Amino acid sequence: MISRLTTIILIAFTAVCLAQEQTPAAATDTAPVAPAAPAPKLKLHDFETAVILKLREQFPRLPPYFTTAHSCHLPDYGPMVSVMIQPPSTFFVRPVLWQLEQKQKTAEEQTRRVQEQIERMAQLIRLRAREADLVGKISIEEASRKKSTPYMDALQKDLTDTRKSLQDLETLSLNFANTGEDTFVLSVDQISEIDLDKMIRQNYEDLVGKVTDAMIGVLVEKASDLDLNDKERVSISTSIRDNYLGNPDQNLLFILNPEDIHAFRNGTLDAKALRTHIIIQHEKSE
């Protein structure tokens, strides 16, 4: 009886050990493998934010209300971000004031040189007059029967010092003339004839160029991350106001076609080549 019970216990213990050894292997064999998570797609709102941040990067000193934007998804076309750019008046005035300040500094420097030259000429005249006066006094003293030796020595010393100062001043004036520092090009026309309109227009064109670089950059960096179908393109429409000059606003449309986006995703196009595939359409609103 006891031997039979012992046999049953040993069989049960062996069965439990075999079950413990086989259970982890079975669990390992049947455990499902989690698939790799797909790369998250960029939302249209995030793309709009990227456009604004790119403009902030190009114009870090301009106020936040410099740009306003909204985005939408056009049926049978694709996502589009519209940006309104309103440069403040200081954007146009600041470079003009800087140019005027440079002109003023140039005029002040030339005025200082003129004053220095006038002062040197006046000093030369005074020294020549002093030299002539001393020569005359020495001549009179030499012709006098009652010559005073101490007085004559003082006149000779004064004449030597005057001629030395005169020679030093003439050498200084000659050096200025050789270096061109006394060559003056100051004229009223050069100071007054500042084409302010041209300067402001140039500044506006620089603004348009920087906006163009920013929009091309954000399309290259972010457009391929959007969730698009095979036929959707990505567009950015910008309207740049010009209230300061009263000129028509400049509207620029930047378009990246679907085939170029797919080529960039597949590695057929690199970022540098993709920039050249972006279509830019210019339009001036009346």
ZINOR-V618055 format. One line per field, one symbol per residue. burial: # if it has 24 or more other ideal C-beta (glycine too) atoms within 12 Angstrom, else .. A space follows every 50 residues. Layout:
burial: ???
This chain:
burial: .........................................#.#..##.# ##.##..##..#...##.#.#.#....##########...##..##.... ..#......#......#..#...#..#...#..#..##............ ....#...#..#...#..#...#.........................## ..##..##.#################.#...###########.##...## ########.##..#....#....##.##.#......
